[in-house]
Amino acid sequence: MLRQFVAVAEELHFHRAAERLHMAQPPLSQAIRRLETEIGAPLFIRNNRNVALTLAGISFLDTARAILGTLEAGVEQARRVASGTSGSLRVVFVGTLHFNFLPKLVQVFRSRLPDVELMLREATTAEQIAALKAGSADIGLMRRPGVVVPELVFERVAREEIVVALPDGHAQAGNQRVSLAALAQDNFIATPRSEGMGFYDQMIALCNAAGFSPRIVQEARQIETIAGLVAGGLGIALVPASIRQGLRDGIVFRPISTDGAEDARFLDVLAAWDASKPIPARDQFLEIVRQSGHLIS
């Protein structure tokens, strides 16, 4: 009824207002009468020659226009959210991705969808799975979890080589490629298995294929902490190649060779999400992630 009232108030003519609204005049007149009954006051002065607004009608016109303006803005915003071009998106990611992949991904996303607010939070694979299941995150970028999570969909969106991080004074540091078997007597630094079973088990499998079980002397949750411990000479570590983007003094990174399957030397980056929750902005983000997998190194 508000649109009908505004049309009559602006035209001050029921027939022209009805044409503007693409409706017959009798239903329009009935709608205005119902509105006046609800308000409890006449909004128009009617006679055979003209239509004019009452003082109540003049006052209500501003209110009606404001309500309709708010409604139209709300409808437009709802449409943008439904299309994934507005709103917010909560993204959780493993720490190594911020060295290279994530900044470029965010740059592309913001250039294409500037009205979507990205809320980024670093988290281990285990923390990401918990957040996605609890509904406190919309999409995760993680390593293979090493466990079955039926509530979530997983898709490989990128992969990167596993390299060994060595103190720059290590005997193998001068080699262009390091045989993993040559590191059998070294101390290893690793992330706790509870924080990412897939990567941890892959590291163990690589060492086993090279003929030894790694002697893990220290665990650290953050890859930057591991790099710092390696640079300090506490041990060596198998890490994603993307960490090389954050080079620091006292540490070198070298590709590895092993007798295991060639595919085992690469680490997958997975996108994970709860497909039972329709989130258009997430779907837009996922498409950009799929297109950007080549950016990782």
C-alpha positions as CSV (number, residue, x, y, z in Angstrom):
1,M,0.0,0.0,0.0
2,L,2.9,2.4,0.5
3,R,3.9,2.4,-3.1
4,Q,0.2,3.0,-4.1
5,F,0.0,5.9,-1.6
6,V,3.2,7.5,-2.9
7,A,2.0,7.2,-6.5
8,V,-1.3,8.9,-5.7
9,A,0.4,11.5,-3.6
10,E,2.9,12.4,-6.4
11,E,0.3,12.3,-9.2
12,L,-2.6,13.8,-7.2
13,H,-4.7,11.9,-9.7
14,F,-6.1,8.4,-9.1
15,H,-6.3,7.5,-12.8
16,R,-2.7,8.6,-13.6
17,A,-1.5,6.8,-10.5
18,A,-3.3,3.6,-11.5
19,E,-1.6,3.8,-15.0
20,R,1.8,4.3,-13.4
21,L,1.3,1.3,-11.1
22,H,-0.2,-0.8,-14.0
23,M,-3.3,-1.6,-12.1
24,A,-7.0,-0.7,-12.3
25,Q,-8.3,2.4,-10.5
26,P,-10.9,0.7,-8.3
27,P,-8.4,-1.6,-6.5
28,L,-6.1,1.4,-6.0
29,S,-8.9,3.5,-4.4
30,Q,-9.7,0.5,-2.1
31,A,-6.1,0.2,-1.1
32,I,-5.9,3.9,-0.2
33,R,-9.1,3.6,1.9
34,R,-7.6,0.6,3.8
35,L,-4.4,2.5,4.5
36,E,-6.4,5.5,5.8
37,T,-8.4,3.1,8.0
38,E,-5.2,1.6,9.4
39,I,-3.7,5.0,10.1
40,G,-7.0,6.4,11.5
41,A,-7.0,9.6,9.5
42,P,-7.8,10.7,5.9
43,L,-4.7,11.2,3.8
44,F,-6.4,12.8,0.8
45,I,-9.0,15.4,0.2
46,R,-11.1,14.2,-2.8
47,N,-13.7,15.9,-4.9
48,N,-14.9,15.7,-8.4
49,R,-12.2,18.0,-9.7
50,N,-9.0,17.3,-7.9
51,V,-7.2,15.3,-5.2
52,A,-5.0,17.0,-2.5
53,L,-3.1,15.7,0.5
54,T,-4.3,16.4,4.0
55,L,-1.8,17.6,6.6
56,A,-1.6,13.9,7.8
57,G,-1.0,12.9,4.2
58,I,1.8,15.4,3.8
59,S,3.4,14.2,7.0
60,F,3.0,10.5,6.0
61,L,4.5,11.0,2.5
62,D,8.0,11.6,3.9
63,T,7.7,8.5,6.1
64,A,6.5,6.4,3.2
65,R,9.3,7.5,0.9
66,A,11.9,6.8,3.6
67,I,10.4,3.3,4.2
68,L,10.4,2.5,0.5
69,G,13.9,3.8,0.1
70,T,15.1,1.6,2.9
71,L,13.2,-1.4,1.6
72,E,14.7,-1.0,-1.9
73,A,18.2,-0.7,-0.5
74,G,17.5,-3.8,1.6
75,V,16.2,-5.7,-1.5
76,E,19.3,-4.7,-3.5
77,Q,21.6,-5.7,-0.7
78,A,19.8,-9.1,-0.3
79,R,20.2,-9.7,-4.1
80,R,23.9,-8.9,-3.9
81,V,24.4,-11.2,-1.0
82,A,22.5,-13.9,-2.8
83,S,24.7,-13.6,-5.8
84,G,27.9,-13.6,-3.7
85,T,28.9,-10.1,-4.6
86,S,28.3,-8.6,-1.2
87,G,28.4,-9.6,2.5
88,S,31.2,-11.2,4.4
89,L,33.3,-14.4,4.2
90,R,35.2,-16.1,7.0
91,V,38.3,-17.9,5.6
92,V,40.7,-20.0,7.7
93,F,44.1,-21.0,6.2
94,V,47.3,-22.8,7.1
95,G,50.2,-20.5,7.9
96,T,52.6,-21.3,5.0
97,L,50.0,-20.0,2.5
98,H,50.6,-16.4,3.6
99,F,54.1,-16.4,2.1
100,N,52.9,-16.4,-1.5
101,F,49.6,-18.0,-2.4
102,L,47.2,-16.2,0.0
103,P,48.3,-12.5,-0.7
104,K,47.9,-13.0,-4.4
105,L,44.6,-14.8,-3.9
106,V,43.2,-12.0,-1.7
107,Q,44.3,-9.4,-4.2
108,V,42.4,-11.1,-7.0
109,F,39.3,-11.6,-4.9
110,R,39.2,-8.0,-3.7
111,S,39.6,-6.7,-7.2
112,R,36.7,-8.8,-8.4
113,L,34.4,-8.6,-5.4
114,P,35.3,-5.4,-3.5
115,D,32.1,-5.4,-1.5
116,V,32.7,-8.8,0.1
117,E,34.4,-8.4,3.5
118,L,37.1,-11.1,3.9
119,M,37.8,-12.2,7.5
120,L,41.0,-14.2,7.5
121,R,42.3,-16.3,10.3
122,E,45.4,-18.5,10.4
123,A,44.7,-22.0,11.8
124,T,46.1,-25.5,11.7
125,T,44.4,-28.2,9.7
126,A,42.8,-29.6,12.9
127,E,41.6,-26.2,14.0
128,Q,40.1,-25.5,10.6
129,I,38.1,-28.7,10.5
130,A,36.7,-27.9,14.0
131,A,35.8,-24.4,12.9
132,L,34.1,-25.5,9.7
133,K,32.1,-28.2,11.6
134,A,31.1,-25.6,14.3
135,G,30.1,-23.1,11.7
136,S,32.6,-20.4,12.8
137,A,34.3,-20.5,9.4
138,D,32.9,-20.7,5.9
139,I,35.9,-22.2,4.0
140,G,39.3,-23.5,4.8
141,L,42.6,-23.8,3.0
142,M,44.4,-26.7,4.6
143,R,46.6,-29.8,4.3
144,R,45.2,-33.2,4.0
145,P,43.6,-33.9,7.4
146,G,44.6,-37.6,7.6
147,V,41.1,-38.5,8.8
148,V,37.7,-39.0,7.3
149,V,35.5,-35.9,7.8
150,P,32.1,-36.8,6.2
151,E,30.5,-33.5,7.1
152,L,32.9,-31.6,4.8
153,V,33.7,-31.5,1.1
154,F,37.4,-31.5,0.2
155,E,38.9,-30.4,-3.1
156,R,42.6,-30.2,-4.1
157,V,43.2,-26.7,-5.4
158,A,47.1,-26.6,-5.5
159,R,50.1,-28.6,-4.6
160,E,53.7,-27.7,-3.7
161,E,57.0,-29.5,-3.3
162,I,58.3,-30.6,0.0
163,V,61.8,-29.3,0.7
164,V,64.2,-29.8,3.6
165,A,65.1,-26.8,5.7
166,L,68.8,-27.0,6.9
167,P,71.0,-24.7,9.0
168,D,73.3,-22.9,6.5
169,G,76.3,-24.7,8.0
170,H,74.9,-28.2,7.5
171,A,77.1,-30.7,5.6
172,Q,74.4,-31.0,2.9
173,A,73.6,-27.3,2.6
174,G,76.0,-26.9,-0.4
175,N,74.2,-29.5,-2.5
176,Q,71.5,-28.5,-5.0
177,R,69.4,-31.5,-4.1
178,V,69.6,-33.5,-0.9
179,S,69.1,-37.2,-0.6
180,L,66.7,-37.8,2.3
181,A,68.7,-41.0,3.2
182,A,71.7,-38.8,3.9
183,L,69.8,-37.1,6.7
184,A,69.0,-40.3,8.7
185,Q,71.2,-39.3,11.6
186,D,69.9,-35.7,11.9
187,N,67.5,-34.4,14.5
188,F,64.2,-33.4,13.1
189,I,61.8,-30.6,14.0
190,A,58.1,-31.1,13.2
191,T,54.6,-29.9,13.8
192,P,52.6,-32.0,16.3
193,R,50.6,-34.8,14.6
194,S,47.5,-33.7,16.4
195,E,47.6,-30.4,14.5
196,G,47.9,-32.0,11.1
197,M,48.0,-35.7,10.8
198,G,48.2,-35.7,7.0
199,F,51.4,-33.7,6.7
200,Y,53.0,-35.4,9.7
201,D,52.3,-38.9,8.4
202,Q,53.5,-37.9,4.9
203,M,56.8,-36.8,6.4
204,I,57.2,-40.0,8.3
205,A,56.4,-42.0,5.2
206,L,59.0,-40.2,3.2
207,C,61.7,-40.9,5.8
208,N,60.6,-44.5,6.0
209,A,60.9,-44.8,2.2
210,A,64.4,-43.5,2.6
211,G,65.2,-46.3,5.1
212,F,64.9,-44.6,8.5
213,S,62.5,-43.2,11.1
214,P,63.1,-39.6,11.8
215,R,64.3,-38.6,15.3
216,I,62.0,-35.8,16.2
217,V,63.6,-33.7,19.0
218,Q,61.3,-30.7,19.0
219,E,57.7,-29.9,17.9
220,A,56.3,-26.5,17.0
221,R,52.9,-25.4,15.8
222,Q,53.9,-22.5,13.6
223,I,56.1,-23.0,10.5
224,E,57.9,-19.7,11.3
225,T,58.9,-21.1,14.7
226,I,60.2,-24.3,13.0
227,A,62.3,-22.2,10.6
228,G,63.7,-20.2,13.5
229,L,64.7,-23.4,15.3
230,V,66.4,-24.8,12.2
231,A,68.3,-21.5,11.7
232,G,69.4,-21.8,15.4
233,G,70.9,-25.2,14.7
234,L,68.4,-27.3,16.8
235,G,67.7,-29.6,13.9
236,I,66.3,-29.9,10.3
237,A,62.8,-30.0,9.0
238,L,60.7,-31.1,6.0
239,V,58.6,-28.1,5.1
240,P,56.4,-26.8,2.2
241,A,58.4,-25.1,-0.5
242,S,56.3,-21.9,-0.1
243,I,58.2,-21.1,3.1
244,R,61.1,-20.1,0.9
245,Q,59.3,-16.9,0.2
246,G,60.1,-15.9,3.8
247,L,63.9,-16.4,3.6
248,R,65.8,-15.7,6.8
249,D,69.5,-15.7,7.8
250,G,71.0,-19.0,8.9
251,I,68.8,-21.3,6.9
252,V,68.7,-22.8,3.4
253,F,66.0,-24.9,1.6
254,R,66.8,-27.7,-0.7
255,P,64.7,-30.1,-2.8
256,I,64.9,-33.7,-1.7
257,S,65.3,-37.0,-3.4
258,T,64.1,-40.3,-2.1
259,D,63.3,-43.8,-3.2
260,G,59.7,-43.4,-2.4
261,A,56.9,-42.6,-4.8
262,E,57.6,-39.3,-6.7
263,D,54.1,-38.1,-5.8
264,A,54.9,-38.3,-2.1
265,R,57.3,-35.4,-2.4
266,F,54.4,-33.0,-3.0
267,L,52.1,-31.5,-0.5
268,D,48.4,-30.8,-1.4
269,V,46.5,-27.7,-0.6
270,L,42.9,-28.5,-0.1
271,A,39.8,-26.3,0.0
272,A,37.3,-27.6,2.5
273,W,33.7,-26.4,3.2
274,D,30.3,-27.6,4.4
275,A,28.2,-28.0,1.3
276,S,25.0,-28.2,3.3
277,K,25.3,-24.5,4.0
278,P,24.6,-22.3,0.9
279,I,27.1,-19.4,1.0
280,P,27.3,-17.6,-2.4
281,A,30.3,-15.6,-1.5
282,R,32.1,-18.8,-0.6
283,D,31.3,-20.2,-4.0
284,Q,32.7,-17.1,-5.6
285,F,35.9,-17.4,-3.5
286,L,36.2,-21.1,-4.4
287,E,36.1,-20.3,-8.1
288,I,39.0,-17.8,-7.7
289,V,40.9,-20.3,-5.6
290,R,40.6,-22.9,-8.4
291,Q,41.9,-20.4,-10.9
292,S,44.8,-19.4,-8.7
293,G,46.3,-22.7,-7.8
294,H,49.3,-22.1,-10.1
295,L,50.3,-19.1,-7.9
296,I,51.7,-21.4,-5.1
297,S,55.3,-22.3,-5.1
